Amino acid sequence: MTTSTLDQRVTALERRLTTPTYYKLDEVATIAGVTTRTVYTWINKRGLREVVIDGVKRIKNSDLEEFMTAHTV
């Protein structure tokens, strides 16, 4: 393996590790063990941040973790 190939692989791995993951709302519901309707309530009434990527509402993994930590029962 050449040094440039190794450098390219390291760069690609670093990019994957630092790129945030975004979940669709149904994925958030599955992760949290709630319905998709509850996720919409969290967004509209409890302040869970959402982003729209290519017309699809998504939740950033770090935002979900922060929300779940702040709202545990």
N, C-alpha and C positions, 0 to 999 in steps of 0.2 A: 504494500500500500504506500503510495507516495504521500509526501508531506501535504501537498495541496488537497489531495482527496481526504486525508485525515482532518485537515483544517475545515473543509467544507462540511464534513460530517459533524464536527464539533459545533460549528456555527449553526447548523440545522437543529441539532439537539438543544443548544442554548435558546434558540428561537422558540422551540416547542415548549420548553420549560418556563419561559417568561411570557408566553402568549396566554392571556386569560381564556378560560373555557366559558362558553355561553350555552345555557340550557334552554330548550323550548319549554313552554309553560306546562305541557303534559309531563315532561321529564322532571320538572321541579315538583309537580304533584306526586309523582312516583317516589322521588327521593325523600320528600317530607311525609309521605304517607297520608296525603289529603287528596281532596278532589281538585280538579282544575278550577272549578268555581271558587273554591277557597283561595287558590292562588290569585285569582282576579280580585278577590276581596282584599287580600294582603296588599296588592298593588294599589287599588283604588282608595282604601281606607286606612291602611296601616303603614304605608310608606315604603313598601318593597320597590326598589328601583328596577325599571325595565328599560331595555333599549330595543329599537327596531332595526333588524338587519335583514336586508332584502325583503322587506315587507312582513317579516315574521317577528313577533314579540319574543324577546329572550331575556334571561336573567343571567348576569355575570356570576360566576361561581363564588367570588369573594363577597359579592353583595348578598347572595343567599346565605353564606356562612355567617356573615355579620348579622343579618336579619334573624336567623334561627337562634343565634347566641343571645341576642337581645330579647327575644320573645319566647324563650323556653318557659315551660310551666313548672 
